[in-house]
Amino acid sequence: MKLPIFIADAFTARAFRGNPAAVCLLENELDEDMHQKIAREMNLSETAFIRKLHPTDNFIQSSCFGLRWFTPASEVPLCGHATLASAAVLFHKIKNMNSTLSFVTLSGELKARRAEDGIILDLPLYPAHPQNFHEVEDLIKTAIGNTLVQDVCYSSDTRKLLVRLSDTYNRYFAPWVGVAEDPVTGSAHAVLSSYWSQQLGKKEMHAFQCSRRGGELGISLRPDGRVDIRGGAAVVLEGTLTA
């Protein structure tokens, strides 16, 4: 078996920054357990698998594809940076002719459209609700010690816990799916966008994820209850996976 495979750094315009994702193009159905084996081999926070939805589809002319994301440990229901990486591969390396791509995913239909300064993702917007600090106090202290906490919220839709510190900065940790720290996280900003829109009274925002690699995201809340997240991507590797 040979598969075209790419690595793209998402939410950055420069190589070796942002969040790297592997992207596999599937001409045919892939054995179910092979998805996880490939993701474990790539050992990145996510590996994306793009598949054709119909036998007559092709990666250059078609505008709608299936998309799945796997960490080294499990499949996940939503991944923003690997969706951005997938769109970048189709737009910039495969030369897909469409201005907008649709992806059928576990989180419904997601869209990615070309923009002058990158790619814009159309993602769900998930609200975060106040969380009783004492219910998660031990967990938070284990993670950050006695650092002052200003606010704690929880998104039941995504099962993400938002902990606001006194010197507000943005980092994301998900060891339960095999990701100790994710460099730049699109799905987390589907929650953060809702929270900070309420806090700041803004619909348009700029976000920086303060990991070692770092990455930037443009945020735009939409009237239909979704969020546009804009970012760049740099394809740093392309080749063939043989298994």
Number of C-alpha atoms within 10 A of each C-alpha: 7 10 15 14 20 24 25 28 28 35 33 23 18 15 15 16 20 29 29 30 28 27 28 26 19 17 15 11 8 12 8 8 8 11 22 19 14 19 26 19 11 16 17 19 28 31 32 27 24 23 23 20 16 11 8 7 15 16 20 14 12 17 19 23 20 17 25 23 27 26 24 21 18 16 18 14 14 23 23 24 29 31 29 28 30 28 29 27 24 20 22 13 13 13 13 20 15 15 11 18 20 19 23 17 16 15 14 12 16 20 20 24 19 17 13 7 10 17 24 25 26 22 25 19 22 23 18 23 14 12 16 12 15 9 9 12 12 11 12 18 13 9 11 11 10 9 12 12 16 11 14 19 19 18 18 12 11 16 9 19 21 21 17 15 15 10 10 10 12 20 18 20 16 12 11 9 15 17 18 12 15 21 24 31 26 25 22 22 24 25 24 22 28 20 18 14 16 12 9 9 9 14 16 14 15 12 16 15 22 15 18 13 15 18 24 20 23 16 24 20 21 13 8 8 11 17 25 22 27 24 24 25 27 23 22 13 11 16 12 12 13 9 8
